[in-house]
Amino acid sequence: MDQIPESKFEDKRSTIIEQLVEQNVFKIDGRQLYELSLYELMKTYTEEA
C-alpha cells in the first residue's frame, strides 16, 4: 500500500482550517485551530457543516 504524501494531509488540514475560520470558528475547546490534529479538525468541521 502506497503512503499518502505528508503534503496531502497538510493541504487538507489547511483547507479545513480556512473553512472553519470563514465560519468564525477560531478555537476549539480553548485551543487554536493550528494546534489540533487533522482528525479533530475534521470532526469539528463535519459537526459544524
Phi, psi and omega per residue, in radians:
M1 nan 2.293 -3.131
D2 -1.335 2.499 3.073
Q3 -1.438 2.437 3.053
I4 -1.375 2.268 -3.131
P5 -1.008 2.536 -3.140
E6 -0.932 -0.626 -3.088
S7 -1.098 -0.525 3.096
K8 -1.101 -0.746 3.104
F9 -1.140 -0.748 -3.132
E10 -1.145 -0.676 3.106
D11 -1.097 -0.788 3.140
K12 -1.108 -0.759 -3.142
R13 -1.073 -0.781 3.131
S14 -1.102 -0.710 3.126
T15 -1.092 -0.777 3.133
I16 -1.122 -0.748 3.110
I17 -1.037 -0.782 3.137
E18 -1.060 -0.742 -3.120
Q19 -1.195 -0.641 3.087
L20 -1.157 -0.710 3.125
V21 -1.102 -0.668 3.082
E22 -1.067 -0.483 3.113
Q23 -1.592 0.230 -3.136
N24 1.097 0.586 3.027
V25 -1.817 2.005 -3.091
F26 -2.026 -0.394 3.124
K27 -2.409 2.588 3.056
I28 -2.245 2.141 -3.098
D29 0.920 0.668 3.093
G30 1.345 0.135 -3.137
R31 -1.988 2.491 3.092
Q32 -1.109 2.620 -3.107
L33 -1.023 -0.696 -3.093
Y34 -1.200 -0.235 3.108
E35 -1.477 -0.219 -3.043
L36 -1.580 2.705 3.095
S37 -1.346 2.881 3.097
L38 -1.015 -0.709 -3.139
Y39 -1.037 -0.845 -3.125
E40 -1.096 -0.683 3.128
L41 -1.156 -0.767 -3.133
M42 -1.122 -0.693 3.130
K43 -1.065 -0.850 3.139
T44 -1.141 -0.731 -3.114
Y45 -1.073 -0.762 -3.131
T46 -1.218 -0.547 3.084
E47 -1.235 -0.635 -3.101
E48 -1.331 -0.568 -3.032
A49 -1.236 nan nan
